[in-house]
Amino acid sequence: MNTLVLNEVQLKVVKEVAEAELRTPEQTLSLLLAEGVRFYFCDYCSPHGEVNEIQLSDLLDSDAKQQLITD
């Protein structure tokens, strides 16, 4: 699998939001991506291929649940 690297600004935003929400950065990123996919594709169809936004956002939500901070 390819690895993506967040740039400094993206990492700063994810860390700040995670800290404010008492979440891990990984969980925060999954939640932000899930919301972004749902929002972006709610009334848009890509001319370059099908995107199953429900399946993708469900996958990201599931990933976020696995990233919970445990005390």
TAKA-V18873 format. One record per residue. N is the residue number from 1. RES is the residue in three letters. SS is DSSP state (2 for helix, 1 for strand, 0 for the rest). PHI is phi in whole degrees, 0 to 359 (* if undefined). PSI is psi in whole degrees, -180 to 180 (999 if undefined). Layout:
n	res	ss	phi	psi
N	RES	SS	PHI	PSI
N	RES	SS	PHI	PSI
This chain:
n	res	ss	phi	psi
1	MET	0	*	141
2	ASN	0	286	150
3	THR	0	250	129
4	LEU	0	261	147
5	VAL	0	240	128
6	LEU	0	287	144
7	ASN	0	280	177
8	GLU	2	300	-42
9	VAL	2	293	-46
10	GLN	2	299	-43
11	LEU	2	296	-41
12	LYS	2	300	-46
13	VAL	2	296	-47
14	VAL	2	299	-45
15	LYS	2	296	-42
16	GLU	2	294	-43
17	VAL	2	294	-42
18	ALA	2	299	-45
19	GLU	2	297	-43
20	ALA	2	295	-31
21	GLU	2	263	1
22	LEU	0	55	47
23	ARG	0	236	165
24	THR	0	284	155
25	PRO	2	301	-36
26	GLU	2	296	-44
27	GLN	2	295	-44
28	THR	2	299	-44
29	LEU	2	298	-43
30	SER	2	297	-42
31	LEU	2	294	-43
32	LEU	2	296	-41
33	LEU	2	295	-42
34	ALA	2	300	-47
35	GLU	2	295	-39
36	GLY	2	296	-43
37	VAL	2	296	-46
38	ARG	2	301	-46
39	PHE	2	293	-49
40	TYR	2	296	-42
41	PHE	0	262	10
42	CYS	0	295	-33
43	ASP	0	222	31
44	TYR	0	226	137
45	CYS	0	242	124
46	SER	0	294	133
47	PRO	0	285	-5
48	HIS	0	250	7
49	GLY	0	155	157
50	GLU	0	283	140
51	VAL	0	234	121
52	ASN	0	269	87
53	GLU	2	297	-31
54	ILE	2	292	-47
55	GLN	2	297	-44
56	LEU	2	294	-44
57	SER	2	291	-35
58	ASP	2	296	-41
59	LEU	2	298	-44
60	LEU	2	293	-39
61	ASP	2	298	-42
62	SER	2	297	-42
63	ASP	2	298	-41
64	ALA	2	299	-40
65	LYS	2	296	-32
66	GLN	2	285	-15
67	GLN	0	262	17
68	LEU	0	300	144
69	ILE	0	282	128
70	THR	0	250	136
71	ASP	0	271	999
